[in-house]
Amino acid sequence: MDNLQIFRIFLSFLLLMGLSCVPITYANDQFIINHSESNLDHRYQYTYDLLQLVIDATDADFGQASLEVSDVIMSRNRILRELQDGQTINVIAEASNLQWNAQLIPIKIPIRKGIQGFRIFIIQKENAETLAKITSIAQLTSLKTGSGSQWSTKVAMQQAGFEVVESIQYDSLFNMLSKGRFVTFGRGVNEVYQEVDQFSLEYPNLVIDENIMLHIPLATYFYVSPNKPRLAQRIEVGLRRIINNGEFERLFYQRHCDSLVKSKLNQRLIFKINNLLISESEMTSIVGKDFLLNPMDDFSVLCKKYH
C-alpha cells in the first residue's frame, strides 16, 4: 500500500469521525392552528399564547418552530376534516370530543383548568329578576337557552333537560338572544365579560346574570393531526415542563383572574350537571384533581399572587 492510499484511508476516517460528531439538527416544526369563528371572537388568544409558550419551552431539545394562525374561518366539522389531513391546520385547542379523541391525537391536559365549564348566563336586562328568583335546576331548565350547534356543552344541556335553541353562527347567537329567541345564553367565565363588552354597542340590552352558575365538567385539550405525531409529542413535553416550572399557572391566572374575581363564583347558586362526553377522572388523569379550578375558592385572594 503506497503513501497516497494510506493518506486517502486516513482522510476518509477523519471525515467519517467528523460527520459522527455533527450535532443533531431538526427541521423547523410548523404549527398551524385554527382561526377563531369570527373576527369578533377572541376566545382562542389564550391558547395561541399558551402554544407559543410550549414552543419556547421545548426549543432546546426539539429545535426551532413556527406558529401560524390559519386565515380560513371553518366550522368545527370542517376543522376535523382538515386536521385529519394536517395540511391546512394541524393543531387546535378544543373541548373534549369522543370523535376527535378517536380520530386525532389528544393531549389530555385540560389547558383551561375547567374554567370554560363554569357557565354564567348572558340575558336580556328585562329577565334579570326572573333569574334572581330561581332556586332549582328545574326552574332553570324551564327557560329556553341558546347554544352553538356544534358545541359539546349543547349535548350536556339537552341531557339535563334544557330546551336548546341552536345556531351554527357564533355572532348570530347574540342577535337571537337580543330578539328573545331564548332567555339564557351560557358562556364560560373566561368568555362572558369580554363578549358582552364587544357586543354592547350592537346589543345594549344584554347583561350578565349575577346569581347563578351552571357547572358542566368540560376540558379543553390540544388536538393534533394524526399525521403530525412529533408535534403532539412536543406539545405534551412542553405542557408538562411549564406546569412543573410554574409558567403555566402564571399565564393562566394573568389571563383569567379579572374574570374569576369579577364573577364572584363562590357567592352564586351553583347547579352541576353531568357531561357524558367527558369525566373528571379523565380530565385529571395526567395532572391530578387539584389542577382543576374549584368554583368555591375565593379567587380575590388566590389571584393576588399573580398580579
N, C-alpha and C positions, 0 to 999 in steps of 0.2 A: 504494500500500500504506500503510494508516494505521499509527499507532504501536502500536495493540493487536495487529495482525497481526505486526508486526516483533517485538514482545515475545514472542508465542506461539512464533514460529520460533526465537528466541534461547533460550527456555526449553526447547523440545524438543531443541535442540542440546546444551544443558548436561546434560539428563537422559541423552541418548544417550552423551555422553562419560563421565558418571558411571558408567553401567552397564558400560561397557567397562573401567573401572578397578577394578571389584569383584573382589577376589581369588577365584581358583577354589577352590571347596569341594567336598568329596566326601561322598557318603552314607557312613555308617559301614559298613565291611566287617564282615560277620558270619561268623566261622569256627566251624563246628560239627564237632568231632572225635569219634571213636568212643569208647565206654565200653570198659573192659577186659573180658576174657572172664568174670571172676567178681570178687566182692568181695575175694578173696584174691590177685588178680592185679594187681601193681603195676608191670608191665613198661613201661607207657606213660607213667609220670610224667615221665621224662626228655624224651620227645617233646612232652608238653604244655608243659613249661617252655621247651623249645627254640623251640616255635612262638610262645610269648609273647615271647621274646627277638627273634624275627624281626619280630613285630608292632611292638614298641617301636622297633626299628631303622629301620622304614620309616614311622613316624608323620609325619615332617616332609613327605614327598612323597606319601604315599598317604592321609593323614588318619587319624582315629581308627578303632579297630576293637575288636570284642568277641570273646572266645574262650569258647566254651561246650562242655562235655563232654556228649554225648548221654546221657540217662538210660536208654536202651534197650540191653540186652546182646544182641548179634546174632552169629550165625555169620559167617564170612568170606564165604560165598556170598551171604548176605543183605546184608552190608555193601556188596558190589559192586553189587547191585541198587539199594540206597539211594543210593550215590554217583553212579550214573548219572543219577539224578533230581536230587540235590543239595539236597533239602529237609530230610530228617531228619538227615543228615550231609553235609558237603561236602569233608572232608579227613580223611585217615588217614595214619599212618606205618606202613608195612608192607613186608615182604620183597618184593623184586622178583618180578614175576609176568608172564609173557608176555601173558596175557589182560588183566590190568589195564593193562599198557603200551599195549595196543591200544584199550581202551575208556575209559580215564581219561586225565588229564593227569599224567604222572610228572615230578617234578623230580629229575633223575638225579644227585643229590649224596648219597653214602652217609652219612647223618647219624649212623650209629653206627660209622663208620670200619672196618667189617668185624668188629667185636668179637663180634657175635652168631653169626658163623660159626666162632668159636673154641669148639668144643663139648667140655665136660668132663662126666663121667658121674655121675649120682646112681645109687647102687647100694644093695643091702642090705649091712649090715655083714658078713654071712657070706660075701659074694662078693668082699671086698677082696683076699684072697690070689689069687683067680682072675685079677683084673685086673692084679695086680702081676707075674704070670708071663707076661703077653702080650708077645710080641716081634715079631709080624707082623700085618698087616691081615687076613690070612686067619683068624687066631685071634680077632680082634676081631669080624669079621663072622659068625663061627660062633655068637655069643651073640645071642639074641633081644633086640631093642631096642624101645623104646616111642616113639610119636610121635602128635601130633595129626593127625587125618585130613586136614586142610586145610593143613598146614604145608608150605612149599616144601622144607624140609630132608628131609622124608619121601621125596620123589622121588629126591633125590641119594643117600640111603642105600640105597634099593631098587636103584638102578642100580649101586651099589658092591658089592651082594651081601648086604646085611643082610636078615634076616627081620624085618619091621617089624610090630609089634602096634599097632593103631590105636585111638584113641578120639576122638570128636568133642568130648568134655567135658574141658576143661583140668584141673579138680580131680581127675577120676577117674583120670587117669594116675598120680598119686601113690599112690592106693589100689591100683591094678593092680600097680605096682612092688612095693609093700609085701607084696602077696599072692603075688609070684613069677610073675606072668603073663609077665614078661620080666626080663632080667638088667640091662640098661643103659638109662639114660634120659638122652640127650644134651641138655644145656642150654647156652645161651650163657654165657660168663664173666660177662656183665653181669646174668644172671638167677639163676644157680645158688645162690649163697650166701644171698641173700635168701629164695629159695624153700625151701631146706632149713630155714632158721630159722623160717619161717612155718608149716611143716608138722611141725615137730619134736615138738610135743605129741601130735599125732594119729598120726604115724608115726615113733616114736623109733628104729626100726631102719634108717632111711635115712641114708646118709652120702655124702660126696663122694669119689670116687676121686682119688688124688693122683699117679697115674703117667702117665696118657695124655691127649692132646688130639687130637681129630678136627677137622681144618681143612676146612671147607666154604666155598668162596667164596660170600659172602652179603651183600647190600646191603639196607639199609632206606631206602626213599625216601618222601618225602611224595607222596601221590597226591591229586589234586583232581578234583572233579566236572567233566565236560566243559561243564557249564552255568555254571561259575564261573571262566572264564579269567583274570579280573582277580586273583582270589585266588592262582592259580598264579603269575602274574607277580610278585605281591608277595612270595610265599614265596621265589622264586628270587633276586630282588633282595636280599631280607633275608639269605638264607643267604650269598650272595657277600659281602655287606657285613660280616657278623660273622665270617666266615672271614678276611677281609682285615685286620680290626682286632684279631683275637686273642680276641674274646669267645667264639667257638665253642669253641676249644681249652680255654679256661678252664672253661667249663661242662662240657664233655665229661670232662676229667680230674678235675675236682672230684667228678663223679658216679660215675666208674668206676675211679679209682685204687685204692681199697681192694680191689676185686675183682681187678684186674690184678696188684697186688702179692701178694695172698694166694694167687693161683692158681699162681705160680711157673712160668709157661708155658715159659720157656727151660730149665727143668730136667726137662721132661716128654718122653716119647717121643711125637713128633708124626707122625700119619698124615694125609696130604692126599688128598681125593677130589674128583672133578670135580662141577660143578653145571651141568648142561646148560641150566638156566633163566637163567643169567647168566654173563658172562665178566668177568674182572678188568679187561679193557680197557674194557668198558662202564662199570664201576664208577668208573674213574679218568678217563673221557673229559672231564669238566669240571674236576675238581680236581687231576689229576695223581696218579701212582702213589705218591708219598711221603705222600699224605694218608691212606692205609690204614695200620692198625697192622701191625707186624711181630712175630709171636709170639716171635721170638728176642731181642727187645730186653729189656734189664734195666729193668723198669718201677719197681723200687725206686729207681733213680737218676733216671729221667725224671720221675717224679711229684713229686720234691722241690720242683721249681719251682712247682708248683700247690698246695702245701699250706703 
